[in-house]
Amino acid sequence: MPRLRLGPLLRYVDGSTATVWVEADRPCTAEVRCADGSGGTARTFQIAGHHYALVPVTGLTPGTETAYEVRLGAGAGAGAAVWPLPDSPFPASTIRTPAEPGEGDPELRVTFGSCRWAAPPSGEHDPVGPDALDTLAARIAADPAAERPDVLLLLGDQVYADQTSKATQRWLAARRDLTDPPGTQVADYEEYTHLYYESWLDPEVRWLLSTVPSSMVFDDHDVIDDWNTSAAWVAEMRATPWWRERILSGLMSYWVHQHLGNLPPDELARDKLYASVCAARDGTDVLRAFAASADADAGAARWSYRRDFGRVRLLMVDTRAARVLAEDERAMLDAAEAEWVREQALADPGTYDHLLIGTSLPWLLPHLIHDAEGWNAALCRGARGERWARFGENLRRRSDLEHWAAFPASFEALTALIAEAGSGPGAPATVCVLSGDVHHAYVAEPSWPAGDGPDARVLQLTCSPVHNSIPRSIRLGFRFGWSRVGRRLGRRFARHAAVSQAGIDWHRTGGPWFGNQLMTLTLRGRSARLRLDQARAVRGGGVRLETAEERRLS
């Protein structure tokens, strides 16, 4: 009898359809059967000896909630129920659908964050404090009828391929000699699957992801720290013997575990790669060839995607694999990707009240860091000569100087796009850039020269980590980066390399906040509210989410 190895994950949901992702232990048919009579089936596809299915659920009723179960069968007929788990302490997993457009003024809750180390097994000491996702799951499970996210946005570093836990290192050591490169980092597809098991089989997180829809995008640690930092970095890694297997396995596992579920059913039905993988007896070679093409050419794959939630538009933007890295042409997005993002942001003006741009890397940083990244980019480009260029490349890697500010032309292009999307008849009430990566949370608001600003309120909302360490040096560094002294120092960096000032200014209006945390945007009509919740231990035992900030945005 087939068994469930991982999942279910509730991914895409709209008024009448949903997708549910599962991994089984053998080829089979996966069925999602809902209490209201809706449901769907899908045959598993095979990658590297693993068997997955993304089940399209149809016939759902808008504005309702229905419990569901997962069944796995060896043939086309009904299989045995494998979810919910026997004796589960959690409530039933459900699918909540949004109401039809025009039915009242529906509320949308978008919860987001990034950077999550897998939590240790229950009862073990957690050196980095309570996991915000675990804590959110416990809060929802305790009162299923209470407020919960309508969608969970995971903005990068869902797994850490380069910083494995002690438990994973023991598993790796039983498999291969850790004195051989890449040592305690993951080496191949099988080892990537272990990272997802460690992270997503956490009981609280497993249940949470089965009942709250999720959208995801990668960042560097999903592959390796500094991934695609520069052309020199790429050349060096491609000359490293173990790198090719690592990058192909990273892209393949991301496509399977994260990217597929981001797509709506109609887009999946048109996806030629997905069709080829499903049609093959073993789709490994097909997917591997795609990953090789995507690694060789930034334009060969599109990892960015768009979701519309009623009158809220979400653009999730790939800021890792779409880069142009030649020093005299550096861009966060290649020309085709940048044009796609622009088209999606500007399409059908007046049909959305809020534009959310999900980018793992913040657009607006502390001023010192922004200026240092622009200075560093100029040095690496040769603005102060070859010796300074070598220094700049070394500093770029050691200090992670690779955000939007490190791609000055892309920073300005994104700024111009935000202003255009937020202006004119039918402009949205807000344009919010949602980011993570920098292991603290803050709110920043830009200002344009008089008369040039958009009609919408524009905000940078940054939230990380969900579960990770926040060294004292990071806290001090970011606090200083936001200070007046830090800003003056940043300007000195800019003058050293003759870097022009950005076309906008910005100021921090909230934070910095440090801790394991999640932000939630609550959107209704043209109003928007923001809340920051932090996971904190409770005296006497237990953990809870405590609200550190709550405010109205529009």
Secondary structure as the mmCIF struct_conf table of DSSP 4:
data_model
#
loop_
_struct_conf.conf_type_id
_struct_conf.id
_struct_conf.beg_label_comp_id
_struct_conf.beg_label_asym_id
_struct_conf.beg_label_seq_id
_struct_conf.end_label_comp_id
_struct_conf.end_label_asym_id
_struct_conf.end_label_seq_id
STRN STRN1 LEU A 4 VAL A 13
BEND BEND1 GLY A 15 SER A 16
STRN STRN2 ALA A 18 ALA A 24
BEND BEND2 ASP A 25 PRO A 27
STRN STRN3 THR A 29 CYS A 34
TURN_TY1_P TURN_TY1_P1 ALA A 35 ASP A 36
BEND BEND3 GLY A 37 GLY A 37
STRN STRN4 GLY A 39 ARG A 43
STRN STRN5 PHE A 45 ILE A 47
TURN_TY1_P TURN_TY1_P2 ALA A 48 GLY A 49
STRN STRN6 HIS A 50 VAL A 57
STRN STRN7 THR A 58 THR A 58
HELX_LH_PP_P HELX_LH_PP_P1 LEU A 60 THR A 61
TURN_TY1_P TURN_TY1_P3 PRO A 62 GLY A 63
STRN STRN8 GLU A 65 GLY A 73
BEND BEND4 ALA A 74 GLY A 77
STRN STRN9 ALA A 80 TRP A 83
BEND BEND5 PRO A 84 PRO A 84
HELX_LH_PP_P HELX_LH_PP_P2 LEU A 85 LEU A 85
TURN_TY1_P TURN_TY1_P4 PRO A 86 ASP A 87
BEND BEND6 PRO A 89 PHE A 90
HELX_LH_PP_P HELX_LH_PP_P3 PRO A 91 SER A 93
STRN STRN10 THR A 94 ARG A 96
HELX_LH_PP_P HELX_LH_PP_P4 PRO A 98 GLU A 100
TURN_TY1_P TURN_TY1_P5 PRO A 101 GLY A 102
BEND BEND7 GLU A 103 GLY A 104
STRN STRN11 GLU A 107 GLY A 113
STRN STRN12 ARG A 116 ARG A 116
HELX_LH_PP_P HELX_LH_PP_P5 TRP A 117 PRO A 121
TURN_TY1_P TURN_TY1_P6 SER A 122 GLY A 123
BEND BEND8 GLU A 124 GLU A 124
TURN_TY1_P TURN_TY1_P7 PRO A 127 VAL A 128
HELX_RH_AL_P HELX_RH_AL_P1 ALA A 132 ALA A 142
TURN_TY1_P TURN_TY1_P8 PRO A 144 ALA A 145
BEND BEND9 ALA A 146 ALA A 146
BEND BEND10 ASP A 150 ASP A 150
STRN STRN13 VAL A 151 LEU A 154
BEND BEND11 GLY A 156 GLY A 156
BEND BEND12 GLN A 158 VAL A 159
BEND BEND13 ALA A 161 GLN A 163
HELX_RH_AL_P HELX_RH_AL_P2 LYS A 166 ALA A 173
TURN_TY1_P TURN_TY1_P9 ALA A 174 ARG A 175
BEND BEND14 ARG A 176 ARG A 176
TURN_TY1_P TURN_TY1_P10 LEU A 178 THR A 179
BEND BEND15 ASP A 180 ASP A 180
TURN_TY1_P TURN_TY1_P11 PRO A 181 THR A 184
BEND BEND16 GLN A 185 GLN A 185
BEND BEND17 ASP A 188 ASP A 188
HELX_RH_AL_P HELX_RH_AL_P3 TYR A 189 TRP A 200
TURN_TY1_P TURN_TY1_P12 LEU A 201 LEU A 201
BEND BEND18 ASP A 202 ASP A 202
HELX_RH_AL_P HELX_RH_AL_P4 PRO A 203 THR A 211
BEND BEND19 VAL A 212 VAL A 212
STRN STRN14 SER A 214 MET A 216
HELX_RH_3T_P HELX_RH_3T_P1 ASP A 220 ASP A 222
TURN_TY1_P TURN_TY1_P13 VAL A 223 VAL A 223
TURN_TY1_P TURN_TY1_P14 ASP A 225 ASN A 228
HELX_RH_AL_P HELX_RH_AL_P5 ALA A 231 ARG A 238
TURN_TY1_P TURN_TY1_P15 ALA A 239 ALA A 239
BEND BEND20 THR A 240 THR A 240
TURN_TY1_P TURN_TY1_P16 PRO A 241 TRP A 242
HELX_RH_AL_P HELX_RH_AL_P6 TRP A 243 TYR A 254
HELX_RH_PI_P HELX_RH_PI_P1 TRP A 255 HIS A 259
HELX_RH_AL_P HELX_RH_AL_P7 LEU A 260 ASN A 262
BEND BEND21 LEU A 263 LEU A 263
HELX_RH_AL_P HELX_RH_AL_P8 PRO A 265 ARG A 270
HELX_RH_AL_P HELX_RH_AL_P9 LYS A 272 ALA A 279
BEND BEND22 ALA A 280 ASP A 282
HELX_RH_AL_P HELX_RH_AL_P10 THR A 284 ALA A 296
HELX_RH_3T_P HELX_RH_3T_P2 ALA A 298 ALA A 300
STRN STRN15 TYR A 305 PHE A 309
TURN_TY1_P TURN_TY1_P17 GLY A 310 ARG A 311
STRN STRN16 VAL A 312 VAL A 317
BEND BEND23 THR A 319 ARG A 320
TURN_TY1_P TURN_TY1_P18 ALA A 321 ALA A 322
STRN STRN17 VAL A 324 VAL A 324
TURN_TY1_P TURN_TY1_P19 GLU A 327 GLU A 329
STRN STRN18 ALA A 331 ALA A 331
BEND BEND24 MET A 332 LEU A 333
HELX_RH_AL_P HELX_RH_AL_P11 ALA A 335 LEU A 346
BEND BEND25 ALA A 347 ASP A 348
TURN_TY1_P TURN_TY1_P20 PRO A 349 GLY A 350
BEND BEND26 THR A 351 THR A 351
BEND BEND27 ASP A 353 ASP A 353
STRN STRN19 HIS A 354 THR A 359
BEND BEND28 SER A 360 LEU A 361
BEND BEND29 TRP A 363 LEU A 364
HELX_RH_AL_P HELX_RH_AL_P12 HIS A 367 CYS A 380
TURN_TY1_P TURN_TY1_P21 ARG A 381 ARG A 384
HELX_RH_AL_P HELX_RH_AL_P13 GLU A 386 SER A 399
TURN_TY1_P TURN_TY1_P22 ASP A 400 ASP A 400
BEND BEND30 HIS A 403 HIS A 403
HELX_RH_3T_P HELX_RH_3T_P3 TRP A 404 ALA A 406
BEND BEND31 PHE A 407 PHE A 407
HELX_RH_AL_P HELX_RH_AL_P14 PRO A 408 ALA A 421
TURN_TY1_P TURN_TY1_P23 GLY A 422 GLY A 422
BEND BEND32 SER A 423 GLY A 424
TURN_TY1_P TURN_TY1_P24 PRO A 425 GLY A 426
BEND BEND33 ALA A 429 ALA A 429
STRN STRN20 THR A 430 SER A 435
BEND BEND34 VAL A 438 HIS A 440
STRN STRN21 ALA A 441 SER A 447
HELX_LH_PP_P HELX_LH_PP_P6 TRP A 448 TRP A 448
BEND BEND35 PRO A 449 PRO A 449
TURN_TY1_P TURN_TY1_P25 ALA A 450 GLY A 451
BEND BEND36 GLY A 453 GLY A 453
BEND BEND37 ASP A 455 ALA A 456
STRN STRN22 ARG A 457 THR A 462
BEND BEND38 VAL A 466 VAL A 466
STRN STRN23 HIS A 467 HIS A 467
HELX_RH_AL_P HELX_RH_AL_P15 ARG A 472 TRP A 482
BEND BEND39 SER A 483 SER A 483
HELX_RH_AL_P HELX_RH_AL_P16 ARG A 484 HIS A 496
TURN_TY1_P TURN_TY1_P26 ALA A 497 ALA A 498
HELX_LH_PP_P HELX_LH_PP_P7 VAL A 499 ALA A 502
BEND BEND40 GLY A 503 ILE A 504
STRN STRN24 ASP A 505 TRP A 513
BEND BEND41 GLY A 515 ASN A 516
STRN STRN25 GLN A 517 ARG A 524
TURN_TY1_P TURN_TY1_P27 GLY A 525 ARG A 526
STRN STRN26 SER A 527 ALA A 537
HELX_LH_PP_P HELX_LH_PP_P8 VAL A 538 VAL A 538
TURN_TY1_P TURN_TY1_P28 ARG A 539 GLY A 540
BEND BEND42 GLY A 541 GLY A 541
STRN STRN27 VAL A 543 ARG A 552
#
